[in-house]
Amino acid sequence: MASDRICAYCGADGNLTREHILPSFTYSRERGRTGAPVISNVLHDGKNKVVPAEVTISDVCATCNNGILSKLDQYGSELYDKYFFKIVHPGELIQFEYEFERLTRWLLKIAFNACRSRSWPDSFRQHLDGIKSYIRDGGVPPPGLRLYLQLIVPAVLTPLQKSQNWEENGIAIETLEPAIRRIAPFYAKGITAGLLLGMNSYQFHMMAWDSDLTVKQIKNIEEKFLRETFGAKRLKENELKSAIYPSEVDLFKIAEGNRFLRENAALGAEWVKNRTLKRR
């Protein structure tokens, strides 16, 4: 008897498996780097919650999961080991080598998984659903697709912040690393869909420009975006390497304008604190 559930990528019914929203290797790499469990944010009963678990979604067939998606994750794993695993510091010059097609397909795959598991606007779900053939098979990128990379650095704590961190969380540190993995949609003028995918210091901004815009209009909006997104640089389709310096942006500066990130940081700190107390 055929199942009424089908694979989100190819439409096949039956034999559905669990696919990680963030690839499983990101969890194992971060556990190895920090020695601590990696926590994830989830929606539970309409509320934001952090859990020490690897979040998955169960609407991907075994063929896609073990085939094309696995190959994309293998490419992402190579990039993670070479770049994303390391925290970037002020003054470093990063020679970021990439394959535009495989990189964008991998990032879009993560975003597509995330949008199906979270309460993203329908417009984002429709946009990603409409380009899943590119995620699956590659080829010519969707019209208007552009990718930008911003590098963020550790935040140097003030004496007061160090004291507060010790009193509130029982943790003594000099700097706060941008050890975060975040996926979020965003809106902006002239953009059909905007996606932010952050992995530690590496923050990718992926945009689908409105097809009705002229070349001049796109240029003007892009220039404004680059002025406001400090240190961001476009990764071009016809290049294989980009030299990028980190911005002056750190985790505190990002959190200032991001309520969701502030709330998750507080929830995560509370979870770590409670776990530490239980072990004493």
Backbone torsions as a table, in degrees:
resi	resn	phi	psi	omega
1	MET	NA	128.7	-177.2
2	ALA	-70.2	145.2	178.0
3	SER	-81.0	150.7	176.9
4	ASP	-86.5	3.4	176.5
5	ARG	-107.6	139.2	-177.4
6	ILE	-125.6	160.8	178.6
7	CYS	-66.2	131.3	-178.4
8	ALA	-65.6	-20.9	-175.1
9	TYR	-97.6	-40.1	-174.9
10	CYS	-120.3	-10.8	177.8
11	GLY	85.8	0.8	178.7
12	ALA	-67.2	146.3	177.8
13	ASP	-103.6	153.2	178.8
14	GLY	79.3	165.4	176.7
15	ASN	52.9	44.2	179.5
16	LEU	-82.7	145.4	-176.1
17	THR	-126.1	174.6	178.0
18	ARG	-90.8	128.4	177.8
19	GLU	-115.1	130.9	177.6
20	HIS	-68.2	139.9	174.7
21	ILE	-70.3	-56.6	165.3
22	LEU	-93.9	133.8	-176.4
23	PRO	-52.1	145.0	-175.8
24	SER	-61.0	-29.2	-178.3
25	PHE	-65.4	-25.8	178.5
26	THR	-64.2	-35.2	178.8
27	TYR	-68.9	-47.3	-177.9
28	SER	-66.7	-38.4	179.1
29	ARG	-63.9	-43.8	-177.9
30	GLU	-70.6	-35.5	174.7
31	ARG	-62.0	-39.6	178.7
32	GLY	-67.9	-33.3	-177.8
33	ARG	-77.0	-41.1	-173.4
34	THR	-103.5	-20.0	-176.9
35	GLY	75.7	8.4	-178.0
36	ALA	-122.8	155.2	176.7
37	PRO	-61.4	146.7	175.7
38	VAL	-93.3	126.6	-178.3
39	ILE	-99.4	150.8	-179.5
40	SER	-122.4	150.4	174.5
41	ASN	-98.0	137.9	-179.5
42	VAL	-138.1	163.2	172.0
43	LEU	-98.5	125.8	179.7
44	HIS	-135.1	118.6	-176.5
45	ASP	54.6	37.6	177.3
46	GLY	78.6	4.7	-178.2
47	LYS	-117.5	150.9	178.0
48	ASN	-77.7	134.5	-175.2
49	LYS	-147.5	147.2	174.8
50	VAL	-108.8	141.0	-178.2
51	VAL	-138.2	146.6	176.9
52	PRO	-84.0	64.1	-173.9
53	ALA	-143.0	158.0	174.8
54	GLU	-91.3	116.4	-173.4
55	VAL	-82.6	133.2	-178.0
56	THR	-129.6	169.7	174.2
57	ILE	-135.7	144.8	-168.7
58	SER	-116.2	50.5	178.9
59	ASP	-131.5	36.2	-179.9
60	VAL	-124.5	130.2	-178.5
61	CYS	-71.9	159.3	-177.9
62	ALA	-62.7	-34.8	-179.1
63	THR	-62.9	-48.0	178.4
64	CYS	-68.1	-43.6	-175.8
65	ASN	-61.9	-45.7	-176.1
66	ASN	-88.7	-5.9	-178.9
67	GLY	-108.7	-97.8	-173.4
68	ILE	-62.4	-40.6	-178.3
69	LEU	-69.3	-37.2	176.8
70	SER	-63.4	-39.3	178.9
71	LYS	-66.4	-38.8	176.8
72	LEU	-64.4	-41.3	178.4
73	ASP	-65.5	-32.0	176.9
74	GLN	-63.3	-40.8	176.3
75	TYR	-65.5	-43.6	177.6
76	GLY	-60.9	-36.8	178.6
77	SER	-63.1	-40.1	177.9
78	GLU	-63.1	-43.1	178.1
79	LEU	-66.5	-38.1	-179.4
80	TYR	-62.3	-44.3	-179.3
81	ASP	-67.7	-34.4	-176.8
82	LYS	-84.4	-32.9	-173.2
83	TYR	-128.5	-63.7	-166.1
84	PHE	-63.2	-27.5	-178.6
85	PHE	-65.0	-25.9	-174.3
86	LYS	-97.3	139.6	174.7
87	ILE	-82.7	130.2	-178.9
88	VAL	-88.3	140.7	-178.5
89	HIS	-117.1	158.1	-178.4
90	PRO	-53.7	138.0	176.7
91	GLY	90.8	-14.1	178.7
92	GLU	-71.4	145.0	172.3
93	LEU	-108.6	118.4	-179.1
94	ILE	-100.8	121.9	174.0
95	GLN	-93.4	93.0	-174.0
96	PHE	-87.5	112.3	178.5
97	GLU	-97.2	135.8	-174.0
98	TYR	-155.3	159.9	169.0
99	GLU	-112.4	113.0	-171.2
100	PHE	-55.1	-45.5	-176.5
101	GLU	-63.3	-51.2	-177.0
102	ARG	-67.4	-36.7	179.8
103	LEU	-65.4	-48.4	-178.5
104	THR	-67.2	-37.7	178.0
105	ARG	-63.4	-41.2	179.6
106	TRP	-65.7	-45.6	179.3
107	LEU	-64.6	-40.4	178.5
108	LEU	-66.7	-33.7	176.4
109	LYS	-61.5	-44.8	178.0
110	ILE	-62.2	-44.5	-179.5
111	ALA	-64.4	-40.6	-180.0
112	PHE	-63.3	-41.5	176.4
113	ASN	-62.9	-42.9	-177.6
114	ALA	-65.6	-41.1	-175.6
115	CYS	-66.7	-29.3	179.6
116	ARG	-77.3	-19.9	-177.0
117	SER	-101.4	-8.5	-176.5
118	ARG	-126.7	171.9	-176.8
119	SER	-86.8	61.2	176.3
120	TRP	-78.7	152.2	177.2
121	PRO	-57.2	147.9	-179.0
122	ASP	-56.9	-33.1	-177.4
123	SER	-62.3	-34.8	179.0
124	PHE	-72.3	-42.0	178.3
125	ARG	-60.5	-44.0	-179.4
126	GLN	-65.4	-40.4	179.8
127	HIS	-63.1	-47.9	-178.3
128	LEU	-69.0	-36.5	176.9
129	ASP	-63.6	-33.3	-178.5
130	GLY	-74.0	-17.2	-179.3
131	ILE	-116.7	17.6	-177.5
132	LYS	-67.7	-20.8	175.9
133	SER	-65.9	-32.4	176.0
134	TYR	-69.4	-41.7	177.5
135	ILE	-59.3	-42.9	-175.7
136	ARG	-73.2	-49.0	-167.1
137	ASP	-113.1	-14.0	-178.3
138	GLY	75.9	-152.0	-178.0
139	GLY	99.7	-146.9	-179.1
140	VAL	-71.9	127.4	179.8
141	PRO	-60.9	153.1	177.3
142	PRO	-56.6	145.3	-179.9
143	PRO	-56.6	137.0	175.7
144	GLY	80.9	1.7	-178.6
145	LEU	-75.1	125.3	175.2
146	ARG	-135.1	148.8	-175.7
147	LEU	-128.3	135.4	-179.6
148	TYR	-129.3	147.7	179.1
149	LEU	-123.6	130.7	175.9
150	GLN	-123.0	133.5	177.7
151	LEU	-104.6	127.2	178.8
152	ILE	-111.7	156.8	-170.6
153	VAL	-118.6	167.8	177.2
154	PRO	-64.0	149.9	176.1
155	ALA	-91.8	128.6	177.0
156	VAL	-84.3	121.2	-175.9
157	LEU	-78.1	140.5	172.8
158	THR	-77.0	162.9	176.4
159	PRO	-53.5	-39.2	179.6
160	LEU	-66.3	-42.7	179.6
161	GLN	-64.9	-38.6	177.9
162	LYS	-64.1	-41.3	179.2
163	SER	-65.5	-44.3	179.9
164	GLN	-64.7	-39.6	-179.8
165	ASN	-63.9	-38.0	178.6
166	TRP	-68.5	-44.3	-178.9
167	GLU	-67.4	-40.2	-175.0
168	GLU	-85.7	-35.0	-173.0
169	ASN	-119.1	-9.9	-179.1
170	GLY	68.7	27.3	-177.8
171	ILE	-122.5	127.2	179.8
172	ALA	-103.5	111.0	179.4
173	ILE	-140.1	155.0	178.2
174	GLU	-95.2	-33.2	-179.6
175	THR	-133.3	157.7	176.5
176	LEU	-113.7	112.1	-177.4
177	GLU	-76.2	149.0	175.9
178	PRO	-79.3	58.4	-178.5
179	ALA	-84.9	70.6	-176.0
180	ILE	-132.1	150.5	172.0
181	ARG	-127.1	118.6	-175.4
182	ARG	-137.2	146.4	179.1
183	ILE	-135.5	124.6	-177.8
184	ALA	-154.6	144.6	172.4
185	PRO	-85.6	156.3	173.4
186	PHE	-148.8	156.5	178.2
187	TYR	-109.3	151.7	173.1
188	ALA	-161.7	157.9	179.5
189	LYS	-58.8	130.7	176.5
190	GLY	83.3	3.4	-177.3
191	ILE	-114.5	124.7	176.8
192	THR	-68.9	-41.8	178.0
193	ALA	-152.9	132.0	176.7
194	GLY	-118.2	136.6	-177.8
195	LEU	-131.2	132.7	176.2
196	LEU	-113.8	124.1	177.3
197	LEU	-128.7	110.3	-176.5
198	GLY	-111.0	133.8	176.4
199	MET	-132.7	97.7	-176.1
200	ASN	57.4	-123.6	-177.1
201	SER	-71.0	-19.2	-171.3
202	TYR	-93.2	114.7	-179.1
203	GLN	-115.4	111.0	-179.7
204	PHE	-96.5	130.8	175.6
205	HIS	-113.9	114.8	-178.7
206	MET	-113.3	130.3	-175.0
207	MET	-129.5	144.9	170.1
208	ALA	-113.5	106.8	-177.0
209	TRP	-70.9	145.6	177.4
210	ASP	-59.4	128.7	-176.3
211	SER	-66.6	-17.0	-179.1
212	ASP	-83.7	-8.9	-178.3
213	LEU	-74.4	147.5	173.0
214	THR	-82.8	165.8	178.1
215	VAL	-58.8	-40.4	-179.9
216	LYS	-65.1	-41.1	179.8
217	GLN	-64.4	-42.8	177.8
218	ILE	-61.8	-42.7	179.8
219	LYS	-60.5	-43.3	-179.2
220	ASN	-65.1	-43.7	-179.5
221	ILE	-68.3	-39.5	179.5
222	GLU	-63.6	-42.2	179.1
223	GLU	-61.7	-39.4	177.6
224	LYS	-65.6	-43.4	178.5
225	PHE	-59.1	-44.2	-178.3
226	LEU	-69.0	-31.1	175.8
227	ARG	-67.3	-36.7	-175.6
228	GLU	-88.0	-21.1	179.9
229	THR	-104.8	84.5	-168.7
230	PHE	-54.5	126.7	175.6
231	GLY	81.5	-4.4	-178.1
232	ALA	-68.2	147.0	-179.3
233	LYS	-139.6	139.6	179.9
234	ARG	-74.1	134.4	172.8
235	LEU	-97.2	113.3	-171.4
236	LYS	-88.2	150.0	-176.2
237	GLU	-63.8	-33.4	-174.4
238	ASN	-96.4	15.5	178.2
239	GLU	-119.5	159.9	180.0
240	LEU	-116.4	-8.5	-177.5
241	LYS	-149.4	146.3	175.7
242	SER	-140.4	131.7	177.7
243	ALA	-90.5	120.8	-173.7
244	ILE	-132.5	130.4	170.7
245	TYR	-94.2	147.4	176.8
246	PRO	-66.7	151.7	176.1
247	SER	-79.6	179.2	174.4
248	GLU	-87.9	2.5	-177.2
249	VAL	-77.5	131.5	174.7
250	ASP	-120.7	-175.9	-175.3
251	LEU	-62.0	-36.1	179.5
252	PHE	-63.8	-43.3	-178.2
253	LYS	-66.2	-35.6	176.4
254	ILE	-66.6	-44.1	-176.2
255	ALA	-68.2	-25.0	-179.0
256	GLU	-56.1	-38.8	-176.9
257	GLY	-108.4	18.1	-176.4
258	ASN	-134.7	94.2	-177.4
259	ARG	-61.9	-39.9	-178.9
260	PHE	-60.5	-43.8	-179.3
261	LEU	-67.4	-39.8	178.0
262	ARG	-61.4	-44.2	-179.0
263	GLU	-63.9	-42.1	-179.5
264	ASN	-68.9	-35.4	176.9
265	ALA	-62.9	-41.7	179.7
266	ALA	-66.9	-42.6	178.6
267	LEU	-64.2	-40.9	179.1
268	GLY	-64.7	-42.6	178.5
269	ALA	-62.7	-39.7	179.1
270	GLU	-65.9	-40.1	178.6
271	TRP	-63.7	-45.8	179.2
272	VAL	-62.2	-42.2	179.9
273	LYS	-61.1	-47.9	-178.4
274	ASN	-64.2	-39.2	178.8
275	ARG	-64.6	-39.7	179.1
276	THR	-64.6	-42.8	-179.8
277	LEU	-63.9	-38.7	-178.9
278	LYS	-65.5	-27.9	-176.5
279	ARG	-84.1	-11.9	-178.1
280	ARG	-77.2	NA	NA
